[in-house]
Amino acid sequence: MTTKIAVISSKEFFKNILTVAAQVPDITIEPYIYQQPQEACELVRKLKPCDVVFFSGALPYYFSKKHLENLTIPTLILTQDEIAVAASLLAITYKSKIPFERISIDLFDVSNIKHVLSESEIRIEHLKIMDLKKQMLEDCFNLESIVQFHFTLWEQGVTETALTSVHAVYHQLQALGVPAIRMADPQISLLRGLQTAKDQAELFKSKAAQVAVGYLSLQEPQQEQINYLAHSLNAYIQPINQTLFVLYSTRGEMDKLRLNDFLEKWSGTILVGFGYGSTMKEADQHAKIALQFAEKDLSSKCGYILTGDKEMIGPFPYEHKQYSLKNDHPELLQVAKETKLSPSNLSKIIEFSRSRQSLQFTSADLTDYLQVTRRSTERIIKKLVDHGYIKVVGEEMVYQQGRPRAIYELHLSLPQ
């Protein structure tokens, strides 16, 4: 089956990608060409049916991100890598004999050029570099400021040429008479990008075809809202009793549903558990487990999703954590064996640690995160303390009467 890839890029980039597209079998490429990268957001809104969206770089993606939430297909950015930086610098220094100190450069990841120079054992004290990633992170991106950066250095005689990552900047510099070249798009990077886009699209399709089963536990039946959900998911819904319903759909349909919005708009009490799987039986088992998690929550509206990979997502609608109910990391398997803790609890504790800025915590902090009783948390902590995976590092005085609360620190290798 052919994979249709929508490429959002400049005209120059699209010409480059066409030179390698034939080397990736079973793909077709649909061009969406902009003159200025700001136009990418409008192109996203005009996308025709396709399997994956391929952005030529971080810039068109940056200008499109507010519209990407509405996409139900994968998106991919061709990131600027060290190969592109090395090839571009080599072209300038070899062909034009211009030293690095006399080149002004804008790029999306300054570390790339630092790695290239370090690996080449080249030491340069004062590079003229503009960090585009910093501008994007601070949400203050300005094309004119990039042009001005290069133009000012050239006009003052500090540099002899400009190396730019942005095609629109290149064209403006050319119009101003500034010698400039575009950052290279190496064929190997383009090939990898197209292959990755194809792989992501195929993976997405395989997941979308998975069975989805959902259990809805209601305080009072809301037939109109139930019918709306069935219509939204192209699902078949069957009542089990007056307050419990089961629905059958696909993961692809579920991915289109905004579960947060759905639960927030529900007019009564509702607990939901959705499960994905390669078979109806597997999806049904996962949905029942997800519903059990929702039932343990103290909220009147709560939902969880358990995927085919045993990844638990939730609770919706107010939080969105993700942790694994599967434990296949060798170190964590040993911890689970020693402490007699379940993979689910270990995964939650790891996600709890990752979510915090400080390594230190109290049992109250962990209780709030796990949404369990204080006693259950203390039992978990004791098991980890007994085996040296959690250590007591201090005490926290309480304002009311009572004993000081212990401050803990997790001493457990976190798998990536």
Disulfide bonds with the S-S distance in Angstrom:
none
